[in-house]
Amino acid sequence: MQSWRASLLRFDEHGHAVFDRDGLLVTGPGADGRTVVIAAGDHAALQPRYAQVPCTHLPGRLIAPGFVDMHIHYPQIDVIGSPAEGLLPWLEHYTFPHEAQFADPAHAAESARFFCDELMRHGVTTALTFCTSHPTSVNALFAEAQRRDLRLIAGKCLQDRHSPDGVRDETEQSLIDTEALINQWHGVGRLGYAITPRFAPSCTERQLRGAGELAARYPDVWIQSHVAENVDEIAWARALFPDSRSYLAIYADHGLMRRRAVYAHCIHFHDDDRALMRDTHTAAAVCPTSNLFLGSGFFDFAGAERVPFAHGLASDVGGGTSFSPFVTMRAAYFAGRAASTGLEPKPGVSLSPERLWWLHTAGAARALDLEGVVGNLQPGCEADFVVLHPEATPLLARRTRAAGNLAELLFALIVLGDDRVVERTVISQAK
């Protein structure tokens, strides 16, 4: 066993922050040998029980759960910050040409190493990520994540139409490849597979039906795609699938909405779409930096509370502009305060710093059906955590020293923080 003494942040079952100014985190082997949280709480209360456990004292530091990124594209690390008029031109001019390079195993492996380096540098310890349409891209990423013991969920893109040469796949072979990758990687160590239709317009009816059949055959794998991000994309999807009630309903009509299904963006929704998300236990990955960057609109946080469905935060690199959870939480706060550009008018909401942090840790884990496994520091959770330095920059130090309570501390980190705050990222290890 090992213990760590610092300020300590975690969350209870209701999503409320639990904070120990002088806390103790005790880790050790769980039932399967993997490092888990044994105890977490006030140092004075716990120290007598664990006095013989070696302790690392980190004065002035904050230990918090590792961040959970619900939607990110590992093949898009080289298109971050590329100028475009909107989503569809950005895909055409930047994304697809770069993704074509992932047919090369050497390029995929180098990119996977860089991608995992960036996740850990920014304190992200669990990620749901898109690969490309090439199985080589999936194999490279899973091999790199397995080497590091990262908890990572990923899948090969399905896109058998409306995609250029180099990334377009063939319907039957794409489904064969997906099933082979499930059998090769899903459940190996901390890895999980996600059936990944890129988005409905990129898939034929036959490919979507096949994806739904795989989802039924393998109920413990994840599903991921995009929906209702951009008004032009919505019109295109509705024209291609006129028998479906809405863009979102296209996925339901093909058996692709259930627990462990995650759809990125979910901006332009009516309440019947929100109810469909709720009733099928499907989750939304909220991507505020990419929504702002591409001018797509803003996620309706108030609507997601009015007709409640699971949701959490995501970077959406490379449409998103940073790996940093601090940048993502900051953008989510701005988006929550903004006026609606969606299908329904809405008032702005002010998301509390505790809520923003929960949406990127324990709340995101809940949305991924990994509650009690990652995203928290309660006993039994895998011991993924970050050591944060609240005085990492002069301005941040000045502000955090004046923080009178937890909300002020967390909000200062959200507004002023970046990767410099993350002093160390600790990953649960298998013994």
Stockholm file with secondary structure:
# STOCKHOLM 1.0

chainA/1-431         MQSWRASLLRFDEHGHAVFDRDGLLVTGPGADGRTVVIAAGDHAALQPRYAQVPCTHLPGRLIAPGFVDMHIHYPQIDVIGSPAEGLLPWLEHYTFPHEAQFADPAHAAESARFFCDELMRHGVTTALTFCTSHPTSVNALFAEAQRRDLRLIAGKCLQDRHSPDGVRDETEQSLIDTEALINQWHGVGRLGYAITPRFAPSCTERQLRGAGELAARYPDVWIQSHVAENVDEIAWARALFPDSRSYLAIYADHGLMRRRAVYAHCIHFHDDDRALMRDTHTAAAVCPTSNLFLGSGFFDFAGAERVPFAHGLASDVGGGTSFSPFVTMRAAYFAGRAASTGLEPKPGVSLSPERLWWLHTAGAARALDLEGVVGNLQPGCEADFVVLHPEATPLLARRTRAAGNLAELLFALIVLGDDRVVERTVISQAK
#=GR chainA/1-431 SS CEEEEEEEEEECTTSCEEEEEEEEEEEEECTTSBEEEEEEEEHHHHTTTTTTSCEEEEEEEEEEECEEEEEEEGGGTTSTTCCCSSHHHHIIIIIHHHHGGGGSHHHHHHHHHHHHHHHHHTTEEEEEEECCSSHHHHHHHHHHHHHHTCEEEEECEECCSSCCTTTCCCHHHHHHHHHHHHHHHTTSTTEEEEEEECCGGGSCHHHHHHHHHHHHHCTTSEEEEEESCCHHHHHHHHHHCTTSSSHHHHHHHTTCCSTTEEEEECCSCCHHHHHHHHHTTCEEEECHHHHHHTTCCCCCHHHHHHTTCCEEECCCTTTSSCSCHHHHHHHHHHHHHSCCCSSSCCCCCCCCHHHHHHHTTHHHHHHTTCTTTSSCCSTTSBCCEEEECTTSSHHHHHHHHTCCSHHHHHHHHHHHCCGGGEEEEECCCBC
#=GC SS_cons         CEEEEEEEEEECTTSCEEEEEEEEEEEEECTTSBEEEEEEEEHHHHTTTTTTSCEEEEEEEEEEECEEEEEEEGGGTTSTTCCCSSHHHHIIIIIHHHHGGGGSHHHHHHHHHHHHHHHHHTTEEEEEEECCSSHHHHHHHHHHHHHHTCEEEEECEECCSSCCTTTCCCHHHHHHHHHHHHHHHTTSTTEEEEEEECCGGGSCHHHHHHHHHHHHHCTTSEEEEEESCCHHHHHHHHHHCTTSSSHHHHHHHTTCCSTTEEEEECCSCCHHHHHHHHHTTCEEEECHHHHHHTTCCCCCHHHHHHTTCCEEECCCTTTSSCSCHHHHHHHHHHHHHSCCCSSSCCCCCCCCHHHHHHHTTHHHHHHTTCTTTSSCCSTTSBCCEEEECTTSSHHHHHHHHTCCSHHHHHHHHHHHCCGGGEEEEECCCBC
//
